[in-house]
Amino acid sequence: MILIDEAATAALGAALGKAARAGDVITLSGLLGVGKTVLARGLLEALGHEGEVPSPTFAIVQPYDLAPLPVWHADLYRIEHPDELHEIGLDCAEEGLLLVEWPDRAGENAWPHALRLTLDFADDGARRLTADVPPAWEGRWPL
């Protein structure tokens, strides 16, 4: 799928937000500046969040107490070893949606049932999205 600009990336995030359910995990992979946080902003706005959506690079986890679906937005860029995940409390995200940037930092076995999205740079400022869709997302993906 080609996302032609930032607005298209945010719109995909909004569609994901409308399709997400409690217990879902969505991982976002890609280089710095490719649009992972833009997608997250679109998702959070679709779920009713008003206001700023900062990248959680320094906080590592940014919780959003949204009804009916709370969201934990994690950025694992600064995680150096998968063992550090135990310290940041992502296990509480089971009651809502867990959105994870830089999931590779958690190890290859983390979140085996996640919807895995990867963004890459394409021509003319566009982004290419690829998805690894788990059975739990059948009927919800493609959006």
C-alpha positions in Angstrom: 0.0 0.0 0.0 1.3 3.5 -0.9 0.6 6.4 1.5 1.1 9.5 -0.7 1.6 12.0 2.1 1.3 12.7 5.8 -2.4 13.1 5.6 -2.8 9.6 4.1 -0.6 8.2 6.8 -2.8 9.8 9.5 -5.9 8.6 7.7 -4.6 5.0 7.9 -4.0 5.5 11.6 -7.6 6.7 12.0 -8.9 3.6 10.2 -6.8 1.4 12.5 -8.2 3.2 15.5 -11.8 2.5 14.4 -11.0 -1.2 13.8 -8.9 -1.8 17.0 -10.2 -3.9 19.9 -9.2 -4.4 23.5 -6.2 -6.7 23.6 -4.8 -5.8 20.2 -1.2 -5.0 19.6 -0.1 -3.0 16.6 3.6 -2.8 15.9 5.1 0.0 13.8 8.5 -0.5 12.2 10.6 1.7 9.9 13.4 4.2 9.8 13.5 7.5 11.8 11.1 10.0 10.2 9.2 7.6 8.1 5.8 8.4 9.8 5.3 5.9 12.6 4.3 8.7 15.1 2.1 10.3 12.4 0.2 7.1 12.1 -0.1 6.9 15.9 -1.5 10.4 16.0 -4.2 9.6 13.5 -5.2 6.5 15.5 -5.4 8.4 18.8 -7.4 11.2 17.3 -9.9 8.7 15.8 -10.3 7.3 19.3 -11.2 10.7 20.7 -7.9 12.1 22.0 -7.7 15.8 21.7 -4.4 17.6 22.0 -0.8 16.9 21.5 0.5 13.4 20.7 4.2 13.6 21.3 6.6 10.8 20.3 7.2 8.7 23.4 10.9 8.3 22.5 12.0 9.8 25.9 9.1 8.7 28.1 9.2 5.2 26.4 5.5 4.7 27.2 2.7 7.3 26.9 -0.7 6.1 28.2 -4.0 7.5 26.9 -7.0 6.9 29.1 -9.6 6.9 26.3 -13.0 5.4 26.4 -13.9 2.8 25.4 -10.4 1.8 24.4 -7.4 2.9 26.5 -4.1 3.1 24.5 -0.5 2.6 25.5 1.8 4.1 22.9 5.3 2.7 23.4 8.5 3.7 21.6 11.3 1.1 22.3 14.0 3.0 20.4 16.0 3.5 23.6 15.6 0.0 24.9 19.0 -1.8 24.7 17.9 -5.3 25.7 14.5 -7.1 25.8 14.9 -7.7 29.5 14.3 -4.0 30.1 10.6 -4.4 29.0 9.7 -5.9 32.4 10.6 -2.5 33.9 8.2 -0.4 31.8 4.9 -2.1 32.5 3.5 -3.0 29.2 1.7 -6.0 30.6 -1.1 -3.6 31.8 -2.0 -2.9 28.2 -4.0 -6.1 27.8 -7.2 -4.2 28.7 -6.7 -1.8 25.8 -4.6 -1.3 22.7 -0.8 -1.5 22.7 0.9 0.5 19.9 4.6 -0.2 19.7 7.2 1.7 17.7 10.6 0.0 17.2 9.2 -3.5 18.2 12.5 -5.2 17.1 14.1 -3.9 20.3 11.8 -6.3 22.3 13.2 -9.4 20.5 11.7 -11.4 17.6 9.3 -13.4 19.8 7.6 -10.4 21.3 3.9 -10.0 20.6 3.4 -13.0 18.2 -0.2 -12.1 17.5 0.4 -8.4 16.7 -0.6 -6.7 13.5 2.9 -5.8 12.2 3.1 -2.7 10.1 6.3 -1.5 8.4 6.7 1.9 6.8 9.4 2.5 4.2 10.3 5.6 2.2 9.0 5.5 -1.4 9.3 8.0 -4.3 8.3 11.7 -4.1 7.8 11.7 -0.3 5.3 8.9 -0.3 5.5 5.9 2.1 5.2 2.2 1.4 3.3 0.2 4.0 3.6 -3.5 4.3 1.6 -5.6 6.8 1.9 -8.9 8.5 -1.7 -9.7 9.4 -2.5 -12.2 12.2 -5.7 -14.3 12.3 -7.2 -11.9 14.9 -7.3 -9.2 12.3 -9.0 -11.2 9.6 -12.1 -9.4 8.5 -10.7 -6.1 9.8 -7.7 -5.9 7.5 -7.3 -4.5 4.9 -9.1 -1.4 6.2 
